[in-house]
Amino acid sequence: MKFEKEKLLFKKSKNFARWYTDVILKAELADYAPVKGCMVFKPYGYAIWENIQEVLDRSIKEAGVKNAYFPLFIPEKFLEKEKEHVKGFSPELAIVTVGGGKKLRERLVIRPTSETIIYEMFARWIKSWRDLPFLINQWCNIVRWEMRPRLFLRTTEFLWQEGHTVHETHGDSLKEVARALNNYVEFYRNFFAIDGIYGKKSESEKFPGAKDTYTFEMLMPSGLALQGCTSHDLGQNFAKVFNIKFLGRDGKEKIPWQTSWGFTTRSIGAMIMVHGDDAGLVIPPKLAPIQIVIIPILQGKSDNKKLINKVKELKEILKDFKVETDFRKEYTVGWKFNEWELKGVPLRIELGQKEIKENRVTLVRRDNGEKYFIPTNSLKLRTGKILSDIQKSLFEKSKKYLKENTKKVFDYKEFKNIIMTDKGFIEAFWCGNPKCEAKIKLETKATTRVLPPETKTEKGKCVYCGKPAKNKWIFALAY
Ligand SMILES: [Zn+2]
């Protein structure tokens, strides 16, 4: 039923959660799968992931990291080797007990992350300091059983890349942790046009088995935080249990230092939430599968030939961009406008008899509705400029929102009040005692999101217990 799409979306400002699901389904990014918690990427949604992969993969390779692929099944005993790791992941594991019609002697876990299977292999491959640094990435799917699924944000199966590196010294591995994090942060800012706060996770929020976890936290329009990526300093924890050793430059046997880092399809959820509006998606030009849609305004048959030729000419002029043309006759022009707005295409070109006569086009921006009348001969240049302006202004908007919704709080009453009302990021002193963190979580559902590196050591009082505290942490409710 084609008319379904014409039904109005839920308003983003009025019912954010309903709007989010609605826009994903109606813009045909994804659909629910028969298995609860799983989703299907439809071609338009998958095209965004392909764009993400292309950019990220290039930057990963530029850092000297090579792609490989490891199996989906992991022997359960591998996970049990690292105590924190198995404790952290066991509630969300999917386990295979039957294979080929027979009960398996050894149960197999479907990877919730691949540290254990990869490090089993690293132990076989790494022998000497000459093998280091050892830098591997894999693109794959991951399964973590999800009780409260939400499209893109929380699904039982999701797609990601996971980098795994091995180094001679802790200094070297820390550099890699920072490089990977920085790469993600820049990616979010430059391509997703989303600002956020990066830094270190608390002990209770870090990756199970890691020494430290670093991340980029973004603020969604609902006032809730979304963790955008992770970069882990694994220390020597996994190397010890998986028996990864190398012969050092001094001829002595040594234990290497490791990192792992990941970026998932969840990022698409962030893009949808941050930039979308009441009319649908707003996709940043750098991630858009279609950057420009040309809509010819078809009329009497005799004139249409001219129009069709003109569209061909425009497509040629704009060949450096991702252009789609919409010649469908079964829909009205107004319907088409709504459709491409819903799909978040950054620019629309309208072309009718009037435009042809005057040798110009009408160009409309998706992000703010601004109209331009551009002569054909300067179209290429102007289009490029307008697209980069859209990219820039989306980022500026996100930056402004982050700034306006990050509040310094010194008093627990005020803390609770903000969580109950506006939400957003709360910057507050915390003494570092896990008990205060746990009590805050229990009483408000807010968690420590990140300790930003810019935080200078200051003198303050813990927002919960009032005892001396050195650092301001970012707290928020989170997805
Ligand atoms: Zn405290």
Boltz pocket constraint, residues with backbone or C-beta under 6 A from the ligand:
constraints:
  - pocket:
      binder: B
      contacts: [[A, 430], [A, 431], [A, 432], [A, 433], [A, 436], [A, 462], [A, 463], [A, 464], [A, 465], [A, 466], [A, 467]]
      max_distance: 6.0
